[in-house]
């Protein structure tokens, strides 16, 4: 199994810090799993751009995958009603 390195944009870090602690723990677990499988079951390719999204409860983690450099970059984390705006 090949491992991808994880990068998080500063805005995504800020969004993560604003969430309730119990939700943050679950989201961090999902983000960690992306290093082993950047396209897990349930992830979807976004209609616009080259990103993907994965669900964790009412929250969405939006990220890009660079297979050449083996990098997953998380650029947005938010509630499902707000994340795509």
Protein Blocks (a to p, Z undefined) as FASTA:
>chain_A
ZZddddddfklmmmmmmpcfklmmmmmmmmmmmmmmmcbghiacdfehjbdcddehjbcc
dddddfknopacdfbdcdfklmmZZ
